[in-house]
Amino acid sequence: MKKVIILALATVASPLVQAQTVAMEDVIVTARQQPQQAARLPLDWAVIEDSDLAMVAHTHINESFQRIAGGWITRGNGQESLTALRSPVFTGPGSCGAFYVAEDGISLRAPGFCNVNQLFDANTEQAQRVEVIKGPASALYGSGAMHGVINVLSLAAPDELMHQVGLEGGPHGYLRGKYQIGNRVGAHAFAAAINATDDDGYKDDSGFTQLKGTLRHDYSGSTFSTSTIFAGADLDQQTSGFVQGEDAYKDSDRKKENPNPEAYREAWSMRLHSTIEIPLDEASSLSFTPYWRKNEMEFLQHFLPWQSVEENGHESFGLNSKFYQQTESLQLAAGIDLEYTEGWLLETQEEPFSPNQPAGTHYDYDVDASLASVWSQADWDFSDRLNLSAGARFEYTNYDYQNRTDDGPACGPDSTPSCRFYRPASGEDDFKNWSLNAGALFDINDSHAVFARVSRGFRAPQATELYRLQAGQANADLDSEQLDALDIGFRGIVGQFHYEVGGYYMNKGDVIFQDSNRQNISGAKTIHYGVDIALRWQLNDAFDVALDTNLARHEYDSDISLLGSSGNIKGNDIDTAPRYFGSLRLGWQIHENHRTELEWVNMASYYLEPDNAHEYDGHNLLNLRLTSQLTSRIQLGVRVTNLTDVDYAERADFGFGQYRYFVGEPRSLYLQLQMNLAP
């Protein structure tokens, strides 16, 4: 596939350079945790390059994720988010377990302890790039790699000195500063990237202050090489709750309303890992990646009428080991992954809401989690045109749970099952899971390829699903979720036109859900099928067009007594699952040093609850961006979001008998000034 250049895998020094006019580098790291010729991978993937991240300069990761066909990161208040990737937008304590969200291949949170907002831990604002695997990933990834992998690659030092500072301002007191420096000296390379943001918030009492930083050191020696990365984030946020009432997001008198001015979220995280790679000979190597992570978070559960406070955190130590061998036609990787985590959760309520939601301690527990995995993945160039791949992973997870308060209902011993909160007795749970994949890619000719793949992903239950129980449930006898997927795709190039089209069908079983009795059980089934379309077309030297969109259905495939439903929901759309959405972008290279981009973001209507009785109409937005290299040292960026000032909801919901909305912000202007300090 010598002439095929897949999508936007350009490595560029400036966002002002057109991606299609520079030398392309069809390499992806995430799929095999090794630089890999992406055009030869029989799976569906996408990349947000550093040039795209610089052009978008997102204030929230959802702005950059518009460039992922089939991906939608919904924006909550401040830096909160929910993820969809070939899936609905999942909500609930275990929903984040459907995705493997990582930084440099190490998951941001420990398996079993994910958080729906965990992307705010990653320094996406100054990343080298963001790589995405759609659907179940390869055998290198374990629990959580079901609907996909999101991997943020940290900024690496260039061969020449990088030294930049930036300042950005916007509406409602928005101010952000960025600083990054890096250089290579002999066998050593150093890079640092730091950014700080302060925002008063569009809505009343909804501001936040956030600090993120990444430090990186790379060493390349004759006998071994290392890559060591330390990353941290701190968020102090006033949280605005839903605006309630049908079409409330259109009411100009209510758009800035904050029904929960007392809400807040405070979170911090730190991660350290170092990959040591030792070549054994010209064709094989060993690598070891010890890592450590720690995080804590406290927030008011403003989305619940009784508004309890949750505090949680965990600390992990892990080791990933890998053997890699590459011959002329075969690439083989195999490894053992080990991890130990100490996690905890405390939920309290200051004032009683009702006899069933009392004041005091609802939950107070520790969970020590142990994980061990063995895996192998192989890629075989069967011929010049045919590539075959296969992999398998076995993973064992053990949870040692210790209840630190009284067993039973929080309302007293005689309140079961009317009491909302139930604390199970201390005990252990373990889970054994397999993931499998097999695929083939065939080069039709030098410019076009077709691939097919079958795969299985899984996720073990999250600790909160097992131990934060309700309504008298003394034990959650849960199974791991499993997702079986079939992918068929086409990719190629015709002149200056690049395309990738990927179709999929996914069947998910043993889905964990909360039934009408508010008890956590396994056994639901869902199906997911659709097509992702990513197109790039260089019209001429000045203009280029890019499209990222998808058509999909996400349906309940079993008749279950789901909390919030009132009848047979089999065949219904899963809530918050639009059947199509995407973005279309027109780029104009006005001059070698000046580029502008007009983006159209389209969101279709979607249902808000399992019965499909309430709906959000969808929306269309326009965003305009301009970057200008004023001098060799100074670059100016101008962005206008929601150019036509549309009334819209970032996310709509229906709960507790009410339409609920996170209101989208009106037309906003952002100005960014960046200075190159390198001599």
Secondary structure, DSSP 8 states (H G I E B T S, - for coil): -TT---TT-B--S-TTS-GGGS-B--EESTTTTS-EEGGG-SS-EEEEEHHHHHHH--SSHHHHGGGSTTEEEEE-STT-EEEEESS----STTGGGGEEEEETTEESS-TT---TTGGGGS-GGG-SEEEEEESS--TT--TT-SSEEEEEE-----SS-EEEEEEEE-STT-EEEEEEEEEEETTEEEEEEEEEEEE--SSTT--EEEEEEEEEEEEE-SS-EEEEEEEEEEEEEE----EESTTGGG-TTTTT--S-TT-EEEEEEEEEEEEEEEE-SSSEEEEEEEEEEEEEEEEE-TTSTT--EEEEEEEEEEEEEEEEEE-SSEEEEEEEEEEEEEEEEEEEESS--BTTB-SEEEEEEEEEEEEEEEEEEEEEE-SSSEEEEEEEEEEEEEEEEEE-S-SEETT-TT-TTTSSEEE--SEEEEEEEEEEEEEEEEESSSSEEEEEEEEEEEE---HHHHHSEETT--------EEEEEEEEEEEEEETTEEEEEEEEEEEEEEEEEEBTTS-EEEEEEEEEEEEEEEEEEE-SSSEEEEEEEEEEEEEE-S---BTT--S--TT-B-SS--SEEEEEEEEEEEETTEEEEEEEEEE--EESSTT---EE--EEEEEEEEEEE-SSSEEEEEEEESTT----EEEEEEETTEEEEEE---SEEEEEEEEE---
